[in-house]
Amino acid sequence: MSNKLLPAPDALIGLRLDMALAKMLGISRAKAGELIQSDRARLLNRNVHKATILQSGDMIEVDESSPAAEGEPISEEMAVVYEDDDVVVVDKPVGVAAHASPGWVGPTVLGSLLDRGVHITNLGAQGRQGIVSRLDAGTSGLMLVCKSDLAYKEMRKQFTHHEVVKIYHALVQGSLKQDKATIEAPIGRARVSDFRFTVTPAGKEAITHWDVLERLRGATLVQVNLETGRTHQIRVHFSSIGHPLVGDHMYGANPVLAERLRLNRQWLHATHLEFRHPRTKIWTTVDSQYPPDLRVSLDMLHSELSEEEQI
């Protein structure tokens, strides 16, 4: 029997093997654990168990009979929140990548839309047609994809010129000293690895505006407005000021806090999107609510805060 060899995706480095495998294959964490325990999924040259941490350079071997060999899975739960002849805006669930990439065999936004019969422009790099802005697989929320050639050309200009309003909500560790501030620090690839990013003078301009929404026990809920759109920008910027996103192990989050809050990924959600419609030029606004996993974590913090106030 031939097996599939999959390089560890950059976005999943630092996660437990069962969590990473679940995201890669589009299956439950329990099912991923079963594959590992039954030796149908393993790492080359390393003894593993389901709690093994995925490292840069790891190669994952998956038996042909596993879900990885069945072709790209499709995200059935990904909601379309706005659509016309030019653009489609989806509410991307966690565990869904923007597009296919080496080592990723889980669901993608592009593949799921095409599977539903949504027409996407042919403009753009191969395998990334119609995509003008991305979200990490571990980040949920609003993402826009272009259906027409006109939309692709116009929306690329809007994103390049920072005209699109992108609002995120993030839960960061600790208590931020200020109620609002701007982080302006260039971001580039970290020297220690090619999958992590860091603040560096050699990087590209990156500007992040934030406002405190709520102060909780050991964490702060913030609203983030991105002026630029660098890879991992929010995660890198908050980590650089000593307040990594809760659950973001790659950038220094406390795993104990994440486990206490039953969180298996960074607490980050794209909640609001405003753009000038590429054809009508009318400003269009789309909003998204927190998904269940982020809501559960936030409710637990609210409950803890309420208990403290009653003492």
Contacts in CASP RR format, 6 or more apart in sequence:
PFRMAT RR
TARGET T0000
AUTHOR 0000-0000-0000
METHOD contacts of the structure
MODEL  1
MSNKLLPAPDALIGLRLDMALAKMLGISRAKAGELIQSDRARLLNRNVHK
ATILQSGDMIEVDESSPAAEGEPISEEMAVVYEDDDVVVVDKPVGVAAHA
SPGWVGPTVLGSLLDRGVHITNLGAQGRQGIVSRLDAGTSGLMLVCKSDL
AYKEMRKQFTHHEVVKIYHALVQGSLKQDKATIEAPIGRARVSDFRFTVT
PAGKEAITHWDVLERLRGATLVQVNLETGRTHQIRVHFSSIGHPLVGDHM
YGANPVLAERLRLNRQWLHATHLEFRHPRTKIWTTVDSQYPPDLRVSLDM
LHSELSEEEQI
1 63 0 8 1.000
1 64 0 8 1.000
1 65 0 8 1.000
2 64 0 8 1.000
3 61 0 8 1.000
3 62 0 8 1.000
3 63 0 8 1.000
3 64 0 8 1.000
4 61 0 8 1.000
4 62 0 8 1.000
4 64 0 8 1.000
4 68 0 8 1.000
4 69 0 8 1.000
4 105 0 8 1.000
5 44 0 8 1.000
5 59 0 8 1.000
5 60 0 8 1.000
5 61 0 8 1.000
6 24 0 8 1.000
6 59 0 8 1.000
6 60 0 8 1.000
6 61 0 8 1.000
6 62 0 8 1.000
6 68 0 8 1.000
6 103 0 8 1.000
6 105 0 8 1.000
7 57 0 8 1.000
7 58 0 8 1.000
7 59 0 8 1.000
7 60 0 8 1.000
7 102 0 8 1.000
7 103 0 8 1.000
8 20 0 8 1.000
8 54 0 8 1.000
8 55 0 8 1.000
8 56 0 8 1.000
8 57 0 8 1.000
8 58 0 8 1.000
8 59 0 8 1.000
8 60 0 8 1.000
8 103 0 8 1.000
9 20 0 8 1.000
9 24 0 8 1.000
9 101 0 8 1.000
9 102 0 8 1.000
9 103 0 8 1.000
9 104 0 8 1.000
9 137 0 8 1.000
10 56 0 8 1.000
10 194 0 8 1.000
10 195 0 8 1.000
11 97 0 8 1.000
11 136 0 8 1.000
11 137 0 8 1.000
11 138 0 8 1.000
11 195 0 8 1.000
12 19 0 8 1.000
12 20 0 8 1.000
12 23 0 8 1.000
12 24 0 8 1.000
12 54 0 8 1.000
12 137 0 8 1.000
13 54 0 8 1.000
13 55 0 8 1.000
13 56 0 8 1.000
13 193 0 8 1.000
13 195 0 8 1.000
13 196 0 8 1.000
13 250 0 8 1.000
14 20 0 8 1.000
14 53 0 8 1.000
14 54 0 8 1.000
14 55 0 8 1.000
14 249 0 8 1.000
14 250 0 8 1.000
15 23 0 8 1.000
15 53 0 8 1.000
15 54 0 8 1.000
15 249 0 8 1.000
16 50 0 8 1.000
16 51 0 8 1.000
16 52 0 8 1.000
16 53 0 8 1.000
16 54 0 8 1.000
17 32 0 8 1.000
17 36 0 8 1.000
17 43 0 8 1.000
17 48 0 8 1.000
17 49 0 8 1.000
17 50 0 8 1.000
17 51 0 8 1.000
17 52 0 8 1.000
17 53 0 8 1.000
17 54 0 8 1.000
18 29 0 8 1.000
18 32 0 8 1.000
18 33 0 8 1.000
18 36 0 8 1.000
18 50 0 8 1.000
18 51 0 8 1.000
19 29 0 8 1.000
19 32 0 8 1.000
19 264 0 8 1.000
20 54 0 8 1.000
21 27 0 8 1.000
21 32 0 8 1.000
21 33 0 8 1.000
21 35 0 8 1.000
21 36 0 8 1.000
21 41 0 8 1.000
21 60 0 8 1.000
22 28 0 8 1.000
22 29 0 8 1.000
22 31 0 8 1.000
22 32 0 8 1.000
23 94 0 8 1.000
23 95 0 8 1.000
23 106 0 8 1.000
23 137 0 8 1.000
23 138 0 8 1.000
24 60 0 8 1.000
24 68 0 8 1.000
24 103 0 8 1.000
24 104 0 8 1.000
24 105 0 8 1.000
24 106 0 8 1.000
25 32 0 8 1.000
25 62 0 8 1.000
25 66 0 8 1.000
25 67 0 8 1.000
25 68 0 8 1.000
25 73 0 8 1.000
25 105 0 8 1.000
25 106 0 8 1.000
26 67 0 8 1.000
26 73 0 8 1.000
26 95 0 8 1.000
26 106 0 8 1.000
26 107 0 8 1.000
27 67 0 8 1.000
27 73 0 8 1.000
29 264 0 8 1.000
31 67 0 8 1.000
32 41 0 8 1.000
32 50 0 8 1.000
33 50 0 8 1.000
35 41 0 8 1.000
35 62 0 8 1.000
35 63 0 8 1.000
35 66 0 8 1.000
36 42 0 8 1.000
36 48 0 8 1.000
36 49 0 8 1.000
36 50 0 8 1.000
37 49 0 8 1.000
37 50 0 8 1.000
40 62 0 8 1.000
40 63 0 8 1.000
40 65 0 8 1.000
40 66 0 8 1.000
41 60 0 8 1.000
41 61 0 8 1.000
41 62 0 8 1.000
41 63 0 8 1.000
41 66 0 8 1.000
41 68 0 8 1.000
42 48 0 8 1.000
42 60 0 8 1.000
42 61 0 8 1.000
43 52 0 8 1.000
43 58 0 8 1.000
43 59 0 8 1.000
43 60 0 8 1.000
43 61 0 8 1.000
44 58 0 8 1.000
44 59 0 8 1.000
44 60 0 8 1.000
44 61 0 8 1.000
45 59 0 8 1.000
46 52 0 8 1.000
46 58 0 8 1.000
56 193 0 8 1.000
56 194 0 8 1.000
56 195 0 8 1.000
60 103 0 8 1.000
62 68 0 8 1.000
62 69 0 8 1.000
63 69 0 8 1.000
67 73 0 8 1.000
68 105 0 8 1.000
71 105 0 8 1.000
72 100 0 8 1.000
72 105 0 8 1.000
72 106 0 8 1.000
72 107 0 8 1.000
72 108 0 8 1.000
72 111 0 8 1.000
73 105 0 8 1.000
73 106 0 8 1.000
73 107 0 8 1.000
74 107 0 8 1.000
74 111 0 8 1.000
74 112 0 8 1.000
74 115 0 8 1.000
75 93 0 8 1.000
75 96 0 8 1.000
75 107 0 8 1.000
75 108 0 8 1.000
75 109 0 8 1.000
75 112 0 8 1.000
76 112 0 8 1.000
77 93 0 8 1.000
78 90 0 8 1.000
78 91 0 8 1.000
78 92 0 8 1.000
78 93 0 8 1.000
78 96 0 8 1.000
78 107 0 8 1.000
78 109 0 8 1.000
78 112 0 8 1.000
79 90 0 8 1.000
79 91 0 8 1.000
80 88 0 8 1.000
80 89 0 8 1.000
80 90 0 8 1.000
80 91 0 8 1.000
81 89 0 8 1.000
81 90 0 8 1.000
81 91 0 8 1.000
81 142 0 8 1.000
81 286 0 8 1.000
81 288 0 8 1.000
82 88 0 8 1.000
82 89 0 8 1.000
82 284 0 8 1.000
82 286 0 8 1.000
83 89 0 8 1.000
83 118 0 8 1.000
83 147 0 8 1.000
85 147 0 8 1.000
85 148 0 8 1.000
85 279 0 8 1.000
86 146 0 8 1.000
86 147 0 8 1.000
86 148 0 8 1.000
86 150 0 8 1.000
86 151 0 8 1.000
86 277 0 8 1.000
86 278 0 8 1.000
86 279 0 8 1.000
87 144 0 8 1.000
87 145 0 8 1.000
87 146 0 8 1.000
87 147 0 8 1.000
87 148 0 8 1.000
87 151 0 8 1.000
87 155 0 8 1.000
87 277 0 8 1.000
87 278 0 8 1.000
88 113 0 8 1.000
88 118 0 8 1.000
88 144 0 8 1.000
88 145 0 8 1.000
88 147 0 8 1.000
89 142 0 8 1.000
89 143 0 8 1.000
89 144 0 8 1.000
89 145 0 8 1.000
89 273 0 8 1.000
89 286 0 8 1.000
90 109 0 8 1.000
90 113 0 8 1.000
90 142 0 8 1.000
90 143 0 8 1.000
90 145 0 8 1.000
91 140 0 8 1.000
91 141 0 8 1.000
91 142 0 8 1.000
91 288 0 8 1.000
92 98 0 8 1.000
92 109 0 8 1.000
92 135 0 8 1.000
92 139 0 8 1.000
92 140 0 8 1.000
92 141 0 8 1.000
92 142 0 8 1.000
92 143 0 8 1.000
92 270 0 8 1.000
93 140 0 8 1.000
93 291 0 8 1.000
94 137 0 8 1.000
94 138 0 8 1.000
94 139 0 8 1.000
94 140 0 8 1.000
94 265 0 8 1.000
94 291 0 8 1.000
94 293 0 8 1.000
95 106 0 8 1.000
95 107 0 8 1.000
95 137 0 8 1.000
95 138 0 8 1.000
95 265 0 8 1.000
96 106 0 8 1.000
96 107 0 8 1.000
96 108 0 8 1.000
96 109 0 8 1.000
96 112 0 8 1.000
96 137 0 8 1.000
97 104 0 8 1.000
97 106 0 8 1.000
97 107 0 8 1.000
97 108 0 8 1.000
97 109 0 8 1.000
97 137 0 8 1.000
98 108 0 8 1.000
98 109 0 8 1.000
98 110 0 8 1.000
98 128 0 8 1.000
98 131 0 8 1.000
98 134 0 8 1.000
98 135 0 8 1.000
98 137 0 8 1.000
98 143 0 8 1.000
99 108 0 8 1.000
99 109 0 8 1.000
99 110 0 8 1.000
99 111 0 8 1.000
99 127 0 8 1.000
99 128 0 8 1.000
99 131 0 8 1.000
99 134 0 8 1.000
100 108 0 8 1.000
100 110 0 8 1.000
100 111 0 8 1.000
100 127 0 8 1.000
104 137 0 8 1.000
109 131 0 8 1.000
109 143 0 8 1.000
109 145 0 8 1.000
110 120 0 8 1.000
110 127 0 8 1.000
110 128 0 8 1.000
110 129 0 8 1.000
110 130 0 8 1.000
110 131 0 8 1.000
110 145 0 8 1.000
113 120 0 8 1.000
113 145 0 8 1.000
114 120 0 8 1.000
118 147 0 8 1.000
119 147 0 8 1.000
120 129 0 8 1.000
120 130 0 8 1.000
120 145 0 8 1.000
120 146 0 8 1.000
120 147 0 8 1.000
121 129 0 8 1.000
121 130 0 8 1.000
121 146 0 8 1.000
121 147 0 8 1.000
121 148 0 8 1.000
121 149 0 8 1.000
121 151 0 8 1.000
121 152 0 8 1.000
122 129 0 8 1.000
122 149 0 8 1.000
123 129 0 8 1.000
123 130 0 8 1.000
123 146 0 8 1.000
123 149 0 8 1.000
123 152 0 8 1.000
123 153 0 8 1.000
124 130 0 8 1.000
124 131 0 8 1.000
124 152 0 8 1.000
130 145 0 8 1.000
130 146 0 8 1.000
130 147 0 8 1.000
130 152 0 8 1.000
131 145 0 8 1.000
131 146 0 8 1.000
132 144 0 8 1.000
132 145 0 8 1.000
132 146 0 8 1.000
132 152 0 8 1.000
132 155 0 8 1.000
132 156 0 8 1.000
132 159 0 8 1.000
133 143 0 8 1.000
133 144 0 8 1.000
133 159 0 8 1.000
133 164 0 8 1.000
133 166 0 8 1.000
133 229 0 8 1.000
134 143 0 8 1.000
135 141 0 8 1.000
135 143 0 8 1.000
135 270 0 8 1.000
136 232 0 8 1.000
136 266 0 8 1.000
138 265 0 8 1.000
138 266 0 8 1.000
138 268 0 8 1.000
139 265 0 8 1.000
139 266 0 8 1.000
139 268 0 8 1.000
139 269 0 8 1.000
139 270 0 8 1.000
140 268 0 8 1.000
140 269 0 8 1.000
140 270 0 8 1.000
140 291 0 8 1.000
140 294 0 8 1.000
141 269 0 8 1.000
141 270 0 8 1.000
141 271 0 8 1.000
141 288 0 8 1.000
141 291 0 8 1.000
142 270 0 8 1.000
142 271 0 8 1.000
142 272 0 8 1.000
142 273 0 8 1.000
142 286 0 8 1.000
142 287 0 8 1.000
142 288 0 8 1.000
143 270 0 8 1.000
144 155 0 8 1.000
144 273 0 8 1.000
144 275 0 8 1.000
146 152 0 8 1.000
146 155 0 8 1.000
146 278 0 8 1.000
148 278 0 8 1.000
148 279 0 8 1.000
150 278 0 8 1.000
150 279 0 8 1.000
151 278 0 8 1.000
151 279 0 8 1.000
153 278 0 8 1.000
154 278 0 8 1.000
154 279 0 8 1.000
155 164 0 8 1.000
155 275 0 8 1.000
155 278 0 8 1.000
157 163 0 8 1.000
158 164 0 8 1.000
158 275 0 8 1.000
158 276 0 8 1.000
158 278 0 8 1.000
159 229 0 8 1.000
162 227 0 8 1.000
162 228 0 8 1.000
163 275 0 8 1.000
163 276 0 8 1.000
164 273 0 8 1.000
164 274 0 8 1.000
164 275 0 8 1.000
165 225 0 8 1.000
165 272 0 8 1.000
165 273 0 8 1.000
165 274 0 8 1.000
165 275 0 8 1.000
166 225 0 8 1.000
166 226 0 8 1.000
166 229 0 8 1.000
166 270 0 8 1.000
166 272 0 8 1.000
166 273 0 8 1.000
167 223 0 8 1.000
167 224 0 8 1.000
167 225 0 8 1.000
167 270 0 8 1.000
167 271 0 8 1.000
167 272 0 8 1.000
167 273 0 8 1.000
168 223 0 8 1.000
168 224 0 8 1.000
168 226 0 8 1.000
168 234 0 8 1.000
168 268 0 8 1.000
168 269 0 8 1.000
168 270 0 8 1.000
168 271 0 8 1.000
169 213 0 8 1.000
169 221 0 8 1.000
169 222 0 8 1.000
169 223 0 8 1.000
169 224 0 8 1.000
169 268 0 8 1.000
169 269 0 8 1.000
169 271 0 8 1.000
169 290 0 8 1.000
170 210 0 8 1.000
170 221 0 8 1.000
170 222 0 8 1.000
170 224 0 8 1.000
170 234 0 8 1.000
170 238 0 8 1.000
170 245 0 8 1.000
170 267 0 8 1.000
170 268 0 8 1.000
170 269 0 8 1.000
171 216 0 8 1.000
171 219 0 8 1.000
171 220 0 8 1.000
171 221 0 8 1.000
171 222 0 8 1.000
171 245 0 8 1.000
171 246 0 8 1.000
171 267 0 8 1.000
171 268 0 8 1.000
171 294 0 8 1.000
171 297 0 8 1.000
171 298 0 8 1.000
171 301 0 8 1.000
172 219 0 8 1.000
172 220 0 8 1.000
172 222 0 8 1.000
172 238 0 8 1.000
172 243 0 8 1.000
172 244 0 8 1.000
172 245 0 8 1.000
172 246 0 8 1.000
173 218 0 8 1.000
173 219 0 8 1.000
173 242 0 8 1.000
173 243 0 8 1.000
173 244 0 8 1.000
173 245 0 8 1.000
173 246 0 8 1.000
173 253 0 8 1.000
173 254 0 8 1.000
173 257 0 8 1.000
174 218 0 8 1.000
174 219 0 8 1.000
174 220 0 8 1.000
174 243 0 8 1.000
175 215 0 8 1.000
175 218 0 8 1.000
175 220 0 8 1.000
176 210 0 8 1.000
176 212 0 8 1.000
176 220 0 8 1.000
176 222 0 8 1.000
176 243 0 8 1.000
178 212 0 8 1.000
179 211 0 8 1.000
179 212 0 8 1.000
180 209 0 8 1.000
180 210 0 8 1.000
180 211 0 8 1.000
180 212 0 8 1.000
181 209 0 8 1.000
181 210 0 8 1.000
182 207 0 8 1.000
182 208 0 8 1.000
182 209 0 8 1.000
182 210 0 8 1.000
183 206 0 8 1.000
183 207 0 8 1.000
183 208 0 8 1.000
183 210 0 8 1.000
183 237 0 8 1.000
183 238 0 8 1.000
183 240 0 8 1.000
183 241 0 8 1.000
184 206 0 8 1.000
184 207 0 8 1.000
184 208 0 8 1.000
185 199 0 8 1.000
185 206 0 8 1.000
185 237 0 8 1.000
185 240 0 8 1.000
186 199 0 8 1.000
186 200 0 8 1.000
186 201 0 8 1.000
186 202 0 8 1.000
186 203 0 8 1.000
186 204 0 8 1.000
186 205 0 8 1.000
186 206 0 8 1.000
187 197 0 8 1.000
187 198 0 8 1.000
187 199 0 8 1.000
187 200 0 8 1.000
187 203 0 8 1.000
187 204 0 8 1.000
187 206 0 8 1.000
187 230 0 8 1.000
187 231 0 8 1.000
187 232 0 8 1.000
187 233 0 8 1.000
187 236 0 8 1.000
187 237 0 8 1.000
188 197 0 8 1.000
188 198 0 8 1.000
188 199 0 8 1.000
188 200 0 8 1.000
188 202 0 8 1.000
188 203 0 8 1.000
188 204 0 8 1.000
188 230 0 8 1.000
189 196 0 8 1.000
189 197 0 8 1.000
189 198 0 8 1.000
190 196 0 8 1.000
190 197 0 8 1.000
190 198 0 8 1.000
190 200 0 8 1.000
196 232 0 8 1.000
196 250 0 8 1.000
196 251 0 8 1.000
197 230 0 8 1.000
197 231 0 8 1.000
197 232 0 8 1.000
197 236 0 8 1.000
198 236 0 8 1.000
198 240 0 8 1.000
199 236 0 8 1.000
199 237 0 8 1.000
199 240 0 8 1.000
204 228 0 8 1.000
204 230 0 8 1.000
205 228 0 8 1.000
206 228 0 8 1.000
206 229 0 8 1.000
206 230 0 8 1.000
206 233 0 8 1.000
206 236 0 8 1.000
206 237 0 8 1.000
207 226 0 8 1.000
207 227 0 8 1.000
207 228 0 8 1.000
208 224 0 8 1.000
208 225 0 8 1.000
208 226 0 8 1.000
208 227 0 8 1.000
208 228 0 8 1.000
208 233 0 8 1.000
208 234 0 8 1.000
208 237 0 8 1.000
209 224 0 8 1.000
209 225 0 8 1.000
209 226 0 8 1.000
209 227 0 8 1.000
210 222 0 8 1.000
210 223 0 8 1.000
210 224 0 8 1.000
210 225 0 8 1.000
211 222 0 8 1.000
211 223 0 8 1.000
212 220 0 8 1.000
212 221 0 8 1.000
212 222 0 8 1.000
213 221 0 8 1.000
213 222 0 8 1.000
213 223 0 8 1.000
214 220 0 8 1.000
214 221 0 8 1.000
215 221 0 8 1.000
216 301 0 8 1.000
216 302 0 8 1.000
216 304 0 8 1.000
216 305 0 8 1.000
217 301 0 8 1.000
217 304 0 8 1.000
217 305 0 8 1.000
217 308 0 8 1.000
218 257 0 8 1.000
219 246 0 8 1.000
219 257 0 8 1.000
219 301 0 8 1.000
220 243 0 8 1.000
221 298 0 8 1.000
224 234 0 8 1.000
226 233 0 8 1.000
226 234 0 8 1.000
230 236 0 8 1.000
232 251 0 8 1.000
234 245 0 8 1.000
234 268 0 8 1.000
235 244 0 8 1.000
235 245 0 8 1.000
235 248 0 8 1.000
235 250 0 8 1.000
235 251 0 8 1.000
235 266 0 8 1.000
235 268 0 8 1.000
236 251 0 8 1.000
238 244 0 8 1.000
238 245 0 8 1.000
238 251 0 8 1.000
239 245 0 8 1.000
239 248 0 8 1.000
239 251 0 8 1.000
239 252 0 8 1.000
244 251 0 8 1.000
244 252 0 8 1.000
244 253 0 8 1.000
245 251 0 8 1.000
245 253 0 8 1.000
245 266 0 8 1.000
245 267 0 8 1.000
245 268 0 8 1.000
246 253 0 8 1.000
246 254 0 8 1.000
246 257 0 8 1.000
246 258 0 8 1.000
246 261 0 8 1.000
246 263 0 8 1.000
246 266 0 8 1.000
246 267 0 8 1.000
246 297 0 8 1.000
247 253 0 8 1.000
247 254 0 8 1.000
247 255 0 8 1.000
247 257 0 8 1.000
247 258 0 8 1.000
247 263 0 8 1.000
247 265 0 8 1.000
247 266 0 8 1.000
247 267 0 8 1.000
248 266 0 8 1.000
248 267 0 8 1.000
248 268 0 8 1.000
249 255 0 8 1.000
249 258 0 8 1.000
253 266 0 8 1.000
258 264 0 8 1.000
260 300 0 8 1.000
261 296 0 8 1.000
261 297 0 8 1.000
261 300 0 8 1.000
261 301 0 8 1.000
262 293 0 8 1.000
262 296 0 8 1.000
262 297 0 8 1.000
262 300 0 8 1.000
263 293 0 8 1.000
263 294 0 8 1.000
263 297 0 8 1.000
264 293 0 8 1.000
265 293 0 8 1.000
267 294 0 8 1.000
267 297 0 8 1.000
269 288 0 8 1.000
269 290 0 8 1.000
269 291 0 8 1.000
269 294 0 8 1.000
270 288 0 8 1.000
271 287 0 8 1.000
271 288 0 8 1.000
271 289 0 8 1.000
271 290 0 8 1.000
272 285 0 8 1.000
272 286 0 8 1.000
272 287 0 8 1.000
272 288 0 8 1.000
273 285 0 8 1.000
273 286 0 8 1.000
273 287 0 8 1.000
274 283 0 8 1.000
274 284 0 8 1.000
274 285 0 8 1.000
274 286 0 8 1.000
275 283 0 8 1.000
275 284 0 8 1.000
276 282 0 8 1.000
276 283 0 8 1.000
276 284 0 8 1.000
277 283 0 8 1.000
277 284 0 8 1.000
290 298 0 8 1.000
END
